[in-house]
Amino acid sequence: TAQAGYMEFDGSLFYVAAGQIKTEVNGLAADQNTGKWYYLANGQVQTQYTGLAQYDGAWFYVVNGALAENYTGNVEYDGATFYVVNGMLKN
C-alpha cells in the first residue's frame, strides 16, 4: 500500500493515501516526509486560514494553513490575546 502524504493538484495541497484524498482528515496533520504541519479541512490544506487550531489537547498558531513553528509573540484571536512560543500557545 502507498504511504500517506501530501500531493499538490490544481494549485491546492491535499492529504492523500492509497491514491485517494483523505476527506476524513480535519485539523492539524503532519507531513511525514518534511515534518511540516498543516491545517486541513476534508483532506485539503486550508491556505486561507490564519488562526488557532487544537491538536492533542494543545493549541497552535496557524498562518496560511501551516503551523507557524518559527513564530513567537502575541496573537489576537476571537477577541482575546494569546502568547505563542514557536507556534504553540502558552498559558
C-alpha positions, -999 to +999 in steps of 0.1 A: +000+000+000+011+035-006+022+057+023+000+087+031+014+121+022+007+154+006+001+160-031-004+192-050-032+194-075-046+224-094-029+249-070-041+232-038-024+208-014-042+176-004-036+148+021-037+115+002-033+078+009-038+048-014-045+072-043-074+090-027-079+123-009-084+115+028-116+137+032-120+125+068-088+143+078-096+176+096-074+198+118-036+196+121-017+168+104+020+163+098+038+157+065+058+126+074+083+134+047+091+170+057+079+172+093+058+203+085+023+206+099-007+218+080-043+227+089-068+206+069-105+205+062-118+175+043-082+165+034-073+198+018-048+223+033-067+255+042-042+281+029-067+309+035-068+301+073-049+320+098-058+314+135-057+289+162-061+251+160-062+225+187-043+192+185-039+166+211-051+189+239-028+218+230-034+249+209-013+260+180-010+291+157-016+285+120-007+310+093-019+305+058-027+268+066+007+259+080+018+257+116+038+289+124+066+269+142+090+299+139+066+324+154+069+337+190+048+366+202+013+377+208-016+366+187-051+381+187-079+356+181-116+358+186-113+390+207-086+377+230-048+379+230-027+348+234+011+343+238+027+319+214+061+303+215+074+285+184+038+282+172+023+268+204+001+287+228+015+291+263-006+295+295 
